[in-house]
């Protein structure tokens, strides 16, 4: 997410020609967009980072269900 925010901020600063960003090449922003695409589509999946959050959420839900079921038995 920080990478996406950086891209948006740089594009806005370049678009509005603010300070030193006015001289920055658009290719820098395009390169960051390409890197973000490759990261989120390929590298994150290879490292398993996309599933890690899903597994943590499922574990949390399962633990809550187990806790509820144990509380009902008491």
For each residue, the residues with C-beta under 8 A, 3 or more apart:
1: 4 5
2: 5 6
3: 6 7 32 35 36 39
4: 1 7 8 36
5: 1 2 8 9
6: 2 3 9 10 32
7: 3 4 10 11 29 32 33 36
8: 4 5 11 12
9: 5 6 12 13
10: 6 7 13 14 21 24 28 29 32
11: 7 8 14 15 29
12: 8 9 15 16
13: 9 10 16 18 19 21
14: 10 11 17 18 21 22 24 26 29
15: 11 12
16: 12 13
17: 14 21 22
18: 13 14 21 22
19: 13 22
20: 23 24
21: 10 13 14 17 18 24
22: 14 17 18 19
23: 20
24: 10 14 20 21 28 29
25: 28
26: 14 29 30
27: 30 31
28: 10 24 25 31 32
29: 7 10 11 14 24 26 32 33
30: 26 27 33 34
31: 27 28 34 35
32: 3 6 7 10 28 29 35 36
33: 7 29 30 36 37
34: 30 31 37 38
35: 3 31 32 38 39
36: 3 4 7 32 33 39 40
37: 33 34 40 41
38: 34 35 41 42 43
39: 3 35 36 42 43 44
40: 36 37 43 44
41: 37 38 44 45
42: 38 39 45 46
43: 38 39 40 46 47
44: 39 40 41 47 49 50
45: 41 42 48 49 50
46: 42 43
47: 43 44
48: 45 51 52
49: 44 45 52 53
50: 44 45 53 54
51: 48 54 55
52: 48 49 55 56
53: 49 50 56 57
54: 50 51 57 58
55: 51 52 58 59
56: 52 53 59 60
57: 53 54 60 61
58: 54 55 61 62
59: 55 56 62 63
60: 56 57 63 64
61: 57 58 64 65
62: 58 59 65 66
63: 59 60 66 67
64: 60 61 67 68
65: 61 62 68 69
66: 62 63 69 70
67: 63 64 70 71
68: 64 65 71 72
69: 65 66 72 73
70: 66 67 73 74
71: 67 68 74
72: 68 69
73: 69 70
74: 70 71
